[in-house]
Amino acid sequence: MLTIRPEFPGDQASIHYVNQEAFGRNQEADLVDKLGKRGVLTVSLVAVLDTIIVGHIAFSPVEIASEELSFVALTLAPVAVLPAHQNQGIGSKLVTGGLQECHRLGHDIVVLAGHPNYYPRFGFGQAYAKGIECEFEVPDEAWMIAELKHGALAGRQGKVRFQPEFREAM
């Protein structure tokens, strides 16, 4: 049976392994480790199949700033599922559960750089079209944003500034 639950103390090694295996490299796993150690993971959920962690999703704060204003949003990065368990809906359950938890905690906006054919089903649309830029070079179709509360972006625009760990990873 699959369960989506918050990260518990002691889950870090399994989370690192899931991210490393899912992406086939250390970059995302190291990023999650650094964000966790700094205490800036706003939401960190795991997918547990029986007793094994097979997936992970993380959300951390970003600043969106323009000359007129700045505000805090969240970024979804990364979502990972062990290769043997991919294409079984686990990633979708992590994204849905993660967005619900972000909303429950009072967050209204989530940005991400991701696959343009995957994330729209969760309410993500093109961020550049809504006046939200990225501090990194990201193709238009991959830079996305979701309003967890209708109208959360009204009158808001600016450039997303990530945590230092993201800058180091890029």
C-alpha positions in Angstrom: 0.0 0.0 0.0 1.3 3.5 -0.9 1.3 6.2 1.7 2.2 9.9 1.2 3.5 11.4 4.4 5.7 14.2 5.7 9.4 13.5 6.0 10.4 12.1 9.4 13.7 12.5 11.1 15.9 9.6 9.9 14.4 9.7 6.4 17.3 11.7 4.9 19.5 8.8 3.7 16.5 7.3 1.9 15.5 10.6 0.4 19.0 11.2 -0.8 19.0 7.7 -2.4 15.6 8.3 -4.1 16.8 11.6 -5.6 20.1 10.2 -6.7 18.6 7.1 -8.4 15.7 9.0 -10.0 18.0 11.6 -11.6 21.0 9.3 -12.1 23.3 11.9 -10.5 24.0 13.6 -7.2 22.9 17.2 -8.0 19.3 17.0 -6.9 20.1 14.8 -4.0 22.7 17.2 -2.7 20.4 20.1 -3.2 17.7 18.5 -1.1 20.3 17.7 1.6 21.5 21.3 1.7 18.0 22.8 1.8 17.1 20.3 4.6 20.2 21.1 6.7 19.4 24.8 6.4 15.8 24.2 7.5 14.3 25.8 4.4 12.2 22.9 3.1 8.7 24.3 3.6 7.1 21.0 2.6 9.0 17.7 2.3 6.9 14.6 1.6 7.8 11.0 0.9 5.9 8.2 -0.8 6.2 5.0 1.2 5.4 1.6 -0.4 4.9 -0.9 2.3 7.9 0.2 4.4 10.2 1.5 1.7 10.5 5.2 0.7 10.1 5.1 -3.1 9.5 8.8 -3.8 10.1 12.3 -2.5 8.9 15.9 -3.2 10.3 19.2 -1.8 9.0 22.8 -1.8 11.2 25.7 -0.6 10.7 29.4 -0.5 11.6 31.8 -3.2 11.3 35.6 -3.5 9.6 37.2 -6.4 10.7 40.8 -6.7 10.1 43.8 -9.0 11.0 47.5 -8.5 7.6 48.0 -6.9 7.1 45.0 -4.6 8.4 41.6 -3.5 6.6 38.6 -2.1 7.3 35.0 -1.1 6.2 32.0 -3.1 7.4 28.4 -3.2 9.3 26.4 -5.7 8.6 22.7 -6.3 12.0 21.1 -6.7 12.6 18.3 -7.0 10.1 15.5 -7.3 11.7 12.1 -7.6 10.5 8.5 -7.8 12.8 5.4 -7.8 13.1 4.2 -11.5 11.5 0.8 -10.7 8.4 2.6 -9.4 8.0 5.3 -12.1 5.0 5.5 -14.4 2.7 4.1 -11.6 1.1 7.4 -10.5 3.4 7.9 -7.5 4.8 11.2 -8.8 1.3 12.5 -9.4 0.3 11.6 -5.9 3.3 13.4 -4.5 2.6 16.6 -6.6 -1.1 16.6 -5.6 -0.3 16.0 -2.0 2.4 18.5 -1.9 0.3 21.3 -3.5 -2.5 20.5 -1.0 -0.1 20.8 1.9 1.3 24.1 0.5 -2.2 25.5 0.3 -3.1 24.2 3.8 0.0 26.0 5.1 -1.3 29.3 3.5 0.9 29.5 0.5 -0.7 30.8 -2.7 1.9 30.5 -5.5 4.3 27.8 -6.6 6.8 28.0 -9.4 8.9 25.3 -11.1 11.1 24.5 -14.0 9.8 21.2 -15.4 8.3 19.2 -18.2 5.6 21.2 -20.0 3.6 18.0 -20.8 3.5 16.9 -17.1 2.7 19.8 -14.8 -0.3 21.5 -16.5 -2.5 18.7 -15.2 -1.8 20.1 -11.7 -2.8 23.6 -12.6 0.6 24.9 -13.8 0.8 27.4 -16.7 3.5 29.4 -18.3 5.1 31.8 -15.8 6.6 34.2 -18.3 3.1 34.9 -19.7 2.0 35.9 -16.3 5.0 38.3 -15.8 7.0 36.0 -13.6 10.6 35.7 -14.8 13.3 33.3 -13.6 16.8 34.3 -12.5 18.2 31.4 -14.5 17.8 30.6 -18.2 14.8 28.4 -18.5 12.9 27.7 -21.8 9.5 29.5 -21.9 7.5 26.2 -22.0 9.4 24.8 -19.0 9.1 27.8 -16.6 5.7 27.3 -14.9 3.6 28.7 -12.1 0.4 27.7 -10.3 -1.9 29.8 -8.2 -3.1 27.8 -5.2 -5.6 30.6 -4.5 -7.5 32.1 -7.4 -6.2 35.6 -8.2 -3.0 35.2 -6.1 -1.0 36.8 -8.9 -3.3 39.7 -9.5 -1.2 42.8 -9.8 2.0 40.9 -9.1 5.0 40.3 -11.3 8.7 40.1 -11.0 11.8 37.9 -11.1 12.2 34.8 -9.0 15.2 34.7 -6.7 16.1 31.2 -5.4 17.8 30.0 -2.3 21.7 30.1 -2.4 21.7 26.3 -2.7 19.8 26.5 -6.0 22.3 29.0 -7.4 25.2 26.7 -6.4 23.4 23.7 -8.1 22.9 25.6 -11.3 
